[in-house]
Amino acid sequence: MKLADLFRRVDSISPDEARQMLADRGDGVSLVDVREPREYEQGHIPGAILMPMSVFTDRMKELDPSKPVITY
């Protein structure tokens, strides 16, 4: 993933659409929680990767470019 990818238009999906996408594709989707660690500890979607916005650009290379990414 390139930095320029962060600035292209992205689709928004509803919570129900995200649930369906995760149900249909399972491990074929990267689910990324961009909140801070204390927020993540209070509750998060099972399987979500914690990647706070403060470090997202440094860590985005960890994401599989062949998978769609859902961020919340």
PDB file with one MODEL, atoms N, CA, C and O in Angstrom:
MODEL        1
ATOM      1  N   MET A   1       0.852  -1.170   0.000  1.00  0.00           N
ATOM      2  CA  MET A   1       0.000   0.000   0.000  1.00  0.00           C
ATOM      3  C   MET A   1       0.897   1.231   0.000  1.00  0.00           C
ATOM      4  O   MET A   1       1.903   1.275   0.707  1.00  0.00           O
ATOM      5  N   LYS A   2       0.535   2.206  -0.777  1.00  0.00           N
ATOM      6  CA  LYS A   2       1.305   3.434  -0.891  1.00  0.00           C
ATOM      7  C   LYS A   2       0.589   4.557  -0.159  1.00  0.00           C
ATOM      8  O   LYS A   2      -0.624   4.508   0.046  1.00  0.00           O
ATOM      9  N   LEU A   3       1.348   5.561   0.230  1.00  0.00           N
ATOM     10  CA  LEU A   3       0.764   6.701   0.920  1.00  0.00           C
ATOM     11  C   LEU A   3      -0.346   7.336   0.083  1.00  0.00           C
ATOM     12  O   LEU A   3      -1.351   7.784   0.636  1.00  0.00           O
ATOM     13  N   ALA A   4      -0.182   7.382  -1.223  1.00  0.00           N
ATOM     14  CA  ALA A   4      -1.194   7.964  -2.110  1.00  0.00           C
ATOM     15  C   ALA A   4      -2.528   7.228  -1.992  1.00  0.00           C
ATOM     16  O   ALA A   4      -3.586   7.816  -2.216  1.00  0.00           O
ATOM     17  N   ASP A   5      -2.476   5.944  -1.641  1.00  0.00           N
ATOM     18  CA  ASP A   5      -3.711   5.174  -1.485  1.00  0.00           C
ATOM     19  C   ASP A   5      -4.586   5.723  -0.369  1.00  0.00           C
ATOM     20  O   ASP A   5      -5.804   5.544  -0.385  1.00  0.00           O
ATOM     21  N   LEU A   6      -3.970   6.392   0.601  1.00  0.00           N
ATOM     22  CA  LEU A   6      -4.738   6.958   1.713  1.00  0.00           C
ATOM     23  C   LEU A   6      -5.616   8.120   1.273  1.00  0.00           C
ATOM     24  O   LEU A   6      -6.563   8.481   1.972  1.00  0.00           O
ATOM     25  N   PHE A   7      -5.311   8.710   0.122  1.00  0.00           N
ATOM     26  CA  PHE A   7      -6.018   9.899  -0.311  1.00  0.00           C
ATOM     27  C   PHE A   7      -6.983   9.665  -1.462  1.00  0.00           C
ATOM     28  O   PHE A   7      -7.604  10.608  -1.954  1.00  0.00           O
ATOM     29  N   ARG A   8      -7.113   8.431  -1.889  1.00  0.00           N
ATOM     30  CA  ARG A   8      -8.083   8.177  -2.950  1.00  0.00           C
ATOM     31  C   ARG A   8      -9.467   7.979  -2.308  1.00  0.00           C
ATOM     32  O   ARG A   8      -9.583   7.646  -1.129  1.00  0.00           O
ATOM     33  N   ARG A   9     -10.476   8.188  -3.099  1.00  0.00           N
ATOM     34  CA  ARG A   9     -11.844   8.052  -2.614  1.00  0.00           C
ATOM     35  C   ARG A   9     -12.094   6.609  -2.200  1.00  0.00           C
ATOM     36  O   ARG A   9     -11.712   5.672  -2.901  1.00  0.00           O
ATOM     37  N   VAL A  10     -12.730   6.446  -1.071  1.00  0.00           N
ATOM     38  CA  VAL A  10     -13.057   5.106  -0.591  1.00  0.00           C
ATOM     39  C   VAL A  10     -14.549   5.017  -0.349  1.00  0.00           C
ATOM     40  O   VAL A  10     -15.221   6.015  -0.086  1.00  0.00           O
ATOM     41  N   ASP A  11     -15.040   3.820  -0.443  1.00  0.00           N
ATOM     42  CA  ASP A  11     -16.455   3.594  -0.194  1.00  0.00           C
ATOM     43  C   ASP A  11     -16.712   3.512   1.294  1.00  0.00           C
ATOM     44  O   ASP A  11     -15.886   3.005   2.053  1.00  0.00           O
ATOM     45  N   SER A  12     -17.854   4.009   1.703  1.00  0.00           N
ATOM     46  CA  SER A  12     -18.324   3.835   3.073  1.00  0.00           C
ATOM     47  C   SER A  12     -19.326   2.695   3.053  1.00  0.00           C
ATOM     48  O   SER A  12     -20.100   2.546   2.107  1.00  0.00           O
ATOM     49  N   ILE A  13     -19.302   1.900   4.101  1.00  0.00           N
ATOM     50  CA  ILE A  13     -20.275   0.818   4.201  1.00  0.00           C
ATOM     51  C   ILE A  13     -20.937   0.881   5.562  1.00  0.00           C
ATOM     52  O   ILE A  13     -20.368   1.401   6.522  1.00  0.00           O
ATOM     53  N   SER A  14     -22.120   0.355   5.631  1.00  0.00           N
ATOM     54  CA  SER A  14     -22.871   0.343   6.885  1.00  0.00           C
ATOM     55  C   SER A  14     -22.351  -0.785   7.779  1.00  0.00           C
ATOM     56  O   SER A  14     -21.661  -1.683   7.296  1.00  0.00           O
ATOM     57  N   PRO A  15     -22.668  -0.752   9.061  1.00  0.00           N
ATOM     58  CA  PRO A  15     -22.291  -1.859   9.939  1.00  0.00           C
ATOM     59  C   PRO A  15     -22.831  -3.201   9.442  1.00  0.00           C
ATOM     60  O   PRO A  15     -22.144  -4.218   9.542  1.00  0.00           O
ATOM     61  N   ASP A  16     -24.041  -3.211   8.913  1.00  0.00           N
ATOM     62  CA  ASP A  16     -24.609  -4.458   8.393  1.00  0.00           C
ATOM     63  C   ASP A  16     -23.834  -4.961   7.179  1.00  0.00           C
ATOM     64  O   ASP A  16     -23.616  -6.163   7.031  1.00  0.00           O
ATOM     65  N   GLU A  17     -23.418  -4.039   6.309  1.00  0.00           N
ATOM     66  CA  GLU A  17     -22.620  -4.428   5.143  1.00  0.00           C
ATOM     67  C   GLU A  17     -21.257  -4.962   5.574  1.00  0.00           C
ATOM     68  O   GLU A  17     -20.752  -5.919   4.987  1.00  0.00           O
ATOM     69  N   ALA A  18     -20.662  -4.352   6.595  1.00  0.00           N
ATOM     70  CA  ALA A  18     -19.377  -4.836   7.112  1.00  0.00           C
ATOM     71  C   ALA A  18     -19.529  -6.237   7.693  1.00  0.00           C
ATOM     72  O   ALA A  18     -18.697  -7.110   7.444  1.00  0.00           O
ATOM     73  N   ARG A  19     -20.595  -6.451   8.470  1.00  0.00           N
ATOM     74  CA  ARG A  19     -20.863  -7.785   9.028  1.00  0.00           C
ATOM     75  C   ARG A  19     -20.980  -8.824   7.927  1.00  0.00           C
ATOM     76  O   ARG A  19     -20.411  -9.912   8.019  1.00  0.00           O
ATOM     77  N   GLN A  20     -21.726  -8.477   6.884  1.00  0.00           N
ATOM     78  CA  GLN A  20     -21.930  -9.405   5.773  1.00  0.00           C
ATOM     79  C   GLN A  20     -20.616  -9.687   5.050  1.00  0.00           C
ATOM     80  O   GLN A  20     -20.327 -10.831   4.699  1.00  0.00           O
ATOM     81  N   MET A  21     -19.832  -8.654   4.831  1.00  0.00           N
ATOM     82  CA  MET A  21     -18.547  -8.825   4.158  1.00  0.00           C
ATOM     83  C   MET A  21     -17.633  -9.746   4.973  1.00  0.00           C
ATOM     84  O   MET A  21     -16.971 -10.620   4.415  1.00  0.00           O
ATOM     85  N   LEU A  22     -17.601  -9.549   6.281  1.00  0.00           N
ATOM     86  CA  LEU A  22     -16.783 -10.402   7.148  1.00  0.00           C
ATOM     87  C   LEU A  22     -17.310 -11.832   7.171  1.00  0.00           C
ATOM     88  O   LEU A  22     -16.528 -12.781   7.211  1.00  0.00           O
ATOM     89  N   ALA A  23     -18.623 -11.991   7.146  1.00  0.00           N
ATOM     90  CA  ALA A  23     -19.209 -13.330   7.135  1.00  0.00           C
ATOM     91  C   ALA A  23     -18.906 -14.042   5.819  1.00  0.00           C
ATOM     92  O   ALA A  23     -18.606 -15.236   5.811  1.00  0.00           O
ATOM     93  N   ASP A  24     -18.983 -13.319   4.719  1.00  0.00           N
ATOM     94  CA  ASP A  24     -18.761 -13.904   3.399  1.00  0.00           C
ATOM     95  C   ASP A  24     -17.287 -14.212   3.122  1.00  0.00           C
ATOM     96  O   ASP A  24     -16.960 -15.239   2.527  1.00  0.00           O
ATOM     97  N   ARG A  25     -16.406 -13.316   3.558  1.00  0.00           N
ATOM     98  CA  ARG A  25     -14.995 -13.434   3.185  1.00  0.00           C
ATOM     99  C   ARG A  25     -14.087 -13.878   4.324  1.00  0.00           C
ATOM    100  O   ARG A  25     -12.945 -14.272   4.082  1.00  0.00           O
ATOM    101  N   GLY A  26     -14.573 -13.822   5.560  1.00  0.00           N
ATOM    102  CA  GLY A  26     -13.776 -14.260   6.701  1.00  0.00           C
ATOM    103  C   GLY A  26     -12.388 -13.663   6.728  1.00  0.00           C
ATOM    104  O   GLY A  26     -12.225 -12.448   6.841  1.00  0.00           O
ATOM    105  N   ASP A  27     -11.378 -14.530   6.623  1.00  0.00           N
ATOM    106  CA  ASP A  27      -9.980 -14.079   6.678  1.00  0.00           C
ATOM    107  C   ASP A  27      -9.543 -13.346   5.417  1.00  0.00           C
ATOM    108  O   ASP A  27      -8.401 -12.897   5.328  1.00  0.00           O
ATOM    109  N   GLY A  28     -10.427 -13.222   4.457  1.00  0.00           N
ATOM    110  CA  GLY A  28     -10.107 -12.513   3.224  1.00  0.00           C
ATOM    111  C   GLY A  28     -10.307 -11.020   3.322  1.00  0.00           C
ATOM    112  O   GLY A  28     -10.271 -10.318   2.311  1.00  0.00           O
ATOM    113  N   VAL A  29     -10.521 -10.519   4.541  1.00  0.00           N
ATOM    114  CA  VAL A  29     -10.718  -9.094   4.788  1.00  0.00           C
ATOM    115  C   VAL A  29      -9.828  -8.701   5.962  1.00  0.00           C
ATOM    116  O   VAL A  29      -9.742  -9.429   6.950  1.00  0.00           O
ATOM    117  N   SER A  30      -9.166  -7.549   5.855  1.00  0.00           N
ATOM    118  CA  SER A  30      -8.415  -7.017   6.992  1.00  0.00           C
ATOM    119  C   SER A  30      -9.315  -6.044   7.738  1.00  0.00           C
ATOM    120  O   SER A  30      -9.806  -5.074   7.160  1.00  0.00           O
ATOM    121  N   LEU A  31      -9.526  -6.301   9.009  1.00  0.00           N
ATOM    122  CA  LEU A  31     -10.359  -5.448   9.859  1.00  0.00           C
ATOM    123  C   LEU A  31      -9.427  -4.674  10.777  1.00  0.00           C
ATOM    124  O   LEU A  31      -8.732  -5.265  11.604  1.00  0.00           O
ATOM    125  N   VAL A  32      -9.410  -3.354  10.634  1.00  0.00           N
ATOM    126  CA  VAL A  32      -8.451  -2.520  11.357  1.00  0.00           C
ATOM    127  C   VAL A  32      -9.172  -1.527  12.261  1.00  0.00           C
ATOM    128  O   VAL A  32      -9.999  -0.737  11.804  1.00  0.00           O
ATOM    129  N   ASP A  33      -8.845  -1.579  13.545  1.00  0.00           N
ATOM    130  CA  ASP A  33      -9.366  -0.648  14.547  1.00  0.00           C
ATOM    131  C   ASP A  33      -8.351   0.478  14.680  1.00  0.00           C
ATOM    132  O   ASP A  33      -7.217   0.233  15.091  1.00  0.00           O
ATOM    133  N   VAL A  34      -8.731   1.705  14.344  1.00  0.00           N
ATOM    134  CA  VAL A  34      -7.798   2.830  14.332  1.00  0.00           C
ATOM    135  C   VAL A  34      -7.880   3.689  15.594  1.00  0.00           C
ATOM    136  O   VAL A  34      -7.353   4.801  15.633  1.00  0.00           O
ATOM    137  N   ARG A  35      -8.538   3.170  16.615  1.00  0.00           N
ATOM    138  CA  ARG A  35      -8.632   3.915  17.873  1.00  0.00           C
ATOM    139  C   ARG A  35      -7.366   3.712  18.697  1.00  0.00           C
ATOM    140  O   ARG A  35      -6.475   2.959  18.303  1.00  0.00           O
ATOM    141  N   GLU A  36      -7.294   4.371  19.814  1.00  0.00           N
ATOM    142  CA  GLU A  36      -6.139   4.251  20.703  1.00  0.00           C
ATOM    143  C   GLU A  36      -6.256   2.987  21.555  1.00  0.00           C
ATOM    144  O   GLU A  36      -7.355   2.465  21.740  1.00  0.00           O
ATOM    145  N   PRO A  37      -5.119   2.490  22.079  1.00  0.00           N
ATOM    146  CA  PRO A  37      -5.125   1.227  22.828  1.00  0.00           C
ATOM    147  C   PRO A  37      -6.147   1.150  23.962  1.00  0.00           C
ATOM    148  O   PRO A  37      -6.790   0.115  24.140  1.00  0.00           O
ATOM    149  N   ARG A  38      -6.307   2.229  24.732  1.00  0.00           N
ATOM    150  CA  ARG A  38      -7.273   2.148  25.842  1.00  0.00           C
ATOM    151  C   ARG A  38      -8.709   1.986  25.339  1.00  0.00           C
ATOM    152  O   ARG A  38      -9.528   1.337  25.990  1.00  0.00           O
ATOM    153  N   GLU A  39      -9.008   2.573  24.188  1.00  0.00           N
ATOM    154  CA  GLU A  39     -10.342   2.406  23.602  1.00  0.00           C
ATOM    155  C   GLU A  39     -10.524   0.973  23.109  1.00  0.00           C
ATOM    156  O   GLU A  39     -11.585   0.378  23.294  1.00  0.00           O
ATOM    157  N   TYR A  40      -9.497   0.430  22.488  1.00  0.00           N
ATOM    158  CA  TYR A  40      -9.516  -0.944  21.982  1.00  0.00           C
ATOM    159  C   TYR A  40      -9.728  -1.924  23.136  1.00  0.00           C
ATOM    160  O   TYR A  40     -10.502  -2.873  23.016  1.00  0.00           O
ATOM    161  N   GLU A  41      -9.037  -1.691  24.254  1.00  0.00           N
ATOM    162  CA  GLU A  41      -9.154  -2.565  25.423  1.00  0.00           C
ATOM    163  C   GLU A  41     -10.561  -2.552  26.011  1.00  0.00           C
ATOM    164  O   GLU A  41     -11.002  -3.545  26.591  1.00  0.00           O
ATOM    165  N   GLN A  42     -11.259  -1.442  25.865  1.00  0.00           N
ATOM    166  CA  GLN A  42     -12.624  -1.341  26.395  1.00  0.00           C
ATOM    167  C   GLN A  42     -13.607  -2.173  25.580  1.00  0.00           C
ATOM    168  O   GLN A  42     -14.701  -2.484  26.051  1.00  0.00           O
ATOM    169  N   GLY A  43     -13.229  -2.526  24.388  1.00  0.00           N
ATOM    170  CA  GLY A  43     -14.079  -3.348  23.528  1.00  0.00           C
ATOM    171  C   GLY A  43     -13.723  -3.154  22.077  1.00  0.00           C
ATOM    172  O   GLY A  43     -13.477  -2.036  21.625  1.00  0.00           O
ATOM    173  N   HIS A  44     -13.698  -4.260  21.347  1.00  0.00           N
ATOM    174  CA  HIS A  44     -13.388  -4.200  19.924  1.00  0.00           C
ATOM    175  C   HIS A  44     -14.024  -5.401  19.226  1.00  0.00           C
ATOM    176  O   HIS A  44     -14.459  -6.357  19.868  1.00  0.00           O
ATOM    177  N   ILE A  45     -14.066  -5.329  17.920  1.00  0.00           N
ATOM    178  CA  ILE A  45     -14.610  -6.419  17.127  1.00  0.00           C
ATOM    179  C   ILE A  45     -13.585  -7.552  17.127  1.00  0.00           C
ATOM    180  O   ILE A  45     -12.415  -7.319  16.825  1.00  0.00           O
ATOM    181  N   PRO A  46     -14.006  -8.775  17.461  1.00  0.00           N
ATOM    182  CA  PRO A  46     -13.063  -9.895  17.461  1.00  0.00           C
ATOM    183  C   PRO A  46     -12.346 -10.021  16.114  1.00  0.00           C
ATOM    184  O   PRO A  46     -12.967  -9.940  15.055  1.00  0.00           O
ATOM    185  N   GLY A  47     -11.044 -10.217  16.176  1.00  0.00           N
ATOM    186  CA  GLY A  47     -10.240 -10.357  14.970  1.00  0.00           C
ATOM    187  C   GLY A  47      -9.681  -9.056  14.437  1.00  0.00           C
ATOM    188  O   GLY A  47      -8.884  -9.061  13.499  1.00  0.00           O
ATOM    189  N   ALA A  48     -10.091  -7.932  15.029  1.00  0.00           N
ATOM    190  CA  ALA A  48      -9.603  -6.634  14.562  1.00  0.00           C
ATOM    191  C   ALA A  48      -8.141  -6.441  14.946  1.00  0.00           C
ATOM    192  O   ALA A  48      -7.699  -6.855  16.018  1.00  0.00           O
ATOM    193  N   ILE A  49      -7.411  -5.806  14.050  1.00  0.00           N
ATOM    194  CA  ILE A  49      -6.011  -5.460  14.284  1.00  0.00           C
ATOM    195  C   ILE A  49      -5.986  -4.036  14.823  1.00  0.00           C
ATOM    196  O   ILE A  49      -6.567  -3.133  14.221  1.00  0.00           O
ATOM    197  N   LEU A  50      -5.316  -3.831  15.955  1.00  0.00           N
ATOM    198  CA  LEU A  50      -5.184  -2.483  16.489  1.00  0.00           C
ATOM    199  C   LEU A  50      -4.066  -1.761  15.749  1.00  0.00           C
ATOM    200  O   LEU A  50      -2.911  -2.187  15.776  1.00  0.00           O
ATOM    201  N   MET A  51      -4.422  -0.666  15.089  1.00  0.00           N
ATOM    202  CA  MET A  51      -3.468   0.136  14.339  1.00  0.00           C
ATOM    203  C   MET A  51      -3.919   1.590  14.471  1.00  0.00           C
ATOM    204  O   MET A  51      -4.526   2.139  13.551  1.00  0.00           O
ATOM    205  N   PRO A  52      -3.620   2.221  15.625  1.00  0.00           N
ATOM    206  CA  PRO A  52      -4.087   3.586  15.860  1.00  0.00           C
ATOM    207  C   PRO A  52      -3.699   4.549  14.743  1.00  0.00           C
ATOM    208  O   PRO A  52      -2.658   4.387  14.107  1.00  0.00           O
ATOM    209  N   MET A  53      -4.534   5.540  14.514  1.00  0.00           N
ATOM    210  CA  MET A  53      -4.256   6.529  13.463  1.00  0.00           C
ATOM    211  C   MET A  53      -2.887   7.168  13.645  1.00  0.00           C
ATOM    212  O   MET A  53      -2.240   7.535  12.664  1.00  0.00           O
ATOM    213  N   SER A  54      -2.443   7.303  14.882  1.00  0.00           N
ATOM    214  CA  SER A  54      -1.156   7.939  15.146  1.00  0.00           C
ATOM    215  C   SER A  54       0.023   7.149  14.570  1.00  0.00           C
ATOM    216  O   SER A  54       1.101   7.713  14.381  1.00  0.00           O
ATOM    217  N   VAL A  55      -0.161   5.865  14.291  1.00  0.00           N
ATOM    218  CA  VAL A  55       0.917   5.041  13.730  1.00  0.00           C
ATOM    219  C   VAL A  55       0.493   4.340  12.439  1.00  0.00           C
ATOM    220  O   VAL A  55       1.241   3.528  11.894  1.00  0.00           O
ATOM    221  N   PHE A  56      -0.689   4.651  11.961  1.00  0.00           N
ATOM    222  CA  PHE A  56      -1.241   3.933  10.812  1.00  0.00           C
ATOM    223  C   PHE A  56      -0.325   3.994   9.592  1.00  0.00           C
ATOM    224  O   PHE A  56      -0.057   2.962   8.977  1.00  0.00           O
ATOM    225  N   THR A  57       0.156   5.170   9.234  1.00  0.00           N
ATOM    226  CA  THR A  57       0.980   5.272   8.030  1.00  0.00           C
ATOM    227  C   THR A  57       2.294   4.500   8.182  1.00  0.00           C
ATOM    228  O   THR A  57       2.828   3.988   7.198  1.00  0.00           O
ATOM    229  N   ASP A  58       2.813   4.414   9.406  1.00  0.00           N
ATOM    230  CA  ASP A  58       4.036   3.638   9.643  1.00  0.00           C
ATOM    231  C   ASP A  58       3.787   2.136   9.551  1.00  0.00           C
ATOM    232  O   ASP A  58       4.686   1.380   9.184  1.00  0.00           O
ATOM    233  N   ARG A  59       2.575   1.703   9.881  1.00  0.00           N
ATOM    234  CA  ARG A  59       2.283   0.272   9.953  1.00  0.00           C
ATOM    235  C   ARG A  59       1.464  -0.267   8.786  1.00  0.00           C
ATOM    236  O   ARG A  59       1.254  -1.476   8.696  1.00  0.00           O
ATOM    237  N   MET A  60       1.002   0.592   7.899  1.00  0.00           N
ATOM    238  CA  MET A  60       0.101   0.124   6.843  1.00  0.00           C
ATOM    239  C   MET A  60       0.745  -0.915   5.939  1.00  0.00           C
ATOM    240  O   MET A  60       0.037  -1.673   5.276  1.00  0.00           O
ATOM    241  N   LYS A  61       2.073  -0.969   5.898  1.00  0.00           N
ATOM    242  CA  LYS A  61       2.760  -1.985   5.090  1.00  0.00           C
ATOM    243  C   LYS A  61       2.516  -3.387   5.629  1.00  0.00           C
ATOM    244  O   LYS A  61       2.782  -4.367   4.934  1.00  0.00           O
ATOM    245  N   GLU A  62       2.012  -3.500   6.863  1.00  0.00           N
ATOM    246  CA  GLU A  62       1.682  -4.801   7.452  1.00  0.00           C
ATOM    247  C   GLU A  62       0.411  -5.399   6.855  1.00  0.00           C
ATOM    248  O   GLU A  62       0.158  -6.595   6.994  1.00  0.00           O
ATOM    249  N   LEU A  63      -0.383  -4.567   6.193  1.00  0.00           N
ATOM    250  CA  LEU A  63      -1.651  -5.031   5.623  1.00  0.00           C
ATOM    251  C   LEU A  63      -1.413  -5.735   4.297  1.00  0.00           C
ATOM    252  O   LEU A  63      -0.550  -5.335   3.516  1.00  0.00           O
ATOM    253  N   ASP A  64      -2.176  -6.773   4.054  1.00  0.00           N
ATOM    254  CA  ASP A  64      -2.091  -7.531   2.804  1.00  0.00           C
ATOM    255  C   ASP A  64      -2.789  -6.726   1.705  1.00  0.00           C
ATOM    256  O   ASP A  64      -4.001  -6.522   1.774  1.00  0.00           O
ATOM    257  N   PRO A  65      -2.050  -6.268   0.698  1.00  0.00           N
ATOM    258  CA  PRO A  65      -2.654  -5.438  -0.347  1.00  0.00           C
ATOM    259  C   PRO A  65      -3.679  -6.179  -1.207  1.00  0.00           C
ATOM    260  O   PRO A  65      -4.435  -5.547  -1.945  1.00  0.00           O
ATOM    261  N   SER A  66      -3.712  -7.498  -1.121  1.00  0.00           N
ATOM    262  CA  SER A  66      -4.684  -8.249  -1.916  1.00  0.00           C
ATOM    263  C   SER A  66      -6.046  -8.364  -1.215  1.00  0.00           C
ATOM    264  O   SER A  66      -7.011  -8.854  -1.802  1.00  0.00           O
ATOM    265  N   LYS A  67      -6.115  -7.911   0.032  1.00  0.00           N
ATOM    266  CA  LYS A  67      -7.371  -7.995   0.793  1.00  0.00           C
ATOM    267  C   LYS A  67      -7.996  -6.613   0.926  1.00  0.00           C
ATOM    268  O   LYS A  67      -7.292  -5.616   1.087  1.00  0.00           O
ATOM    269  N   PRO A  68      -9.331  -6.562   0.857  1.00  0.00           N
ATOM    270  CA  PRO A  68      -9.985  -5.286   1.175  1.00  0.00           C
ATOM    271  C   PRO A  68      -9.767  -4.984   2.665  1.00  0.00           C
ATOM    272  O   PRO A  68      -9.624  -5.894   3.481  1.00  0.00           O
ATOM    273  N   VAL A  69      -9.745  -3.702   2.996  1.00  0.00           N
ATOM    274  CA  VAL A  69      -9.530  -3.275   4.374  1.00  0.00           C
ATOM    275  C   VAL A  69     -10.770  -2.538   4.859  1.00  0.00           C
ATOM    276  O   VAL A  69     -11.271  -1.624   4.205  1.00  0.00           O
ATOM    277  N   ILE A  70     -11.248  -2.960   6.019  1.00  0.00           N
ATOM    278  CA  ILE A  70     -12.334  -2.242   6.697  1.00  0.00           C
ATOM    279  C   ILE A  70     -11.702  -1.573   7.908  1.00  0.00           C
ATOM    280  O   ILE A  70     -11.105  -2.246   8.749  1.00  0.00           O
ATOM    281  N   THR A  71     -11.828  -0.259   8.004  1.00  0.00           N
ATOM    282  CA  THR A  71     -11.321   0.465   9.161  1.00  0.00           C
ATOM    283  C   THR A  71     -12.490   1.016   9.958  1.00  0.00           C
ATOM    284  O   THR A  71     -13.525   1.397   9.411  1.00  0.00           O
ATOM    285  N   TYR A  72     -12.290   1.045  11.250  1.00  0.00           N
ATOM    286  CA  TYR A  72     -13.270   1.697  12.124  1.00  0.00           C
ATOM    287  C   TYR A  72     -12.566   2.323  13.294  1.00  0.00           C
ATOM    288  O   TYR A  72     -13.210   2.925  14.153  1.00  0.00           O
TER     289      TYR A  72
ENDMDL
END
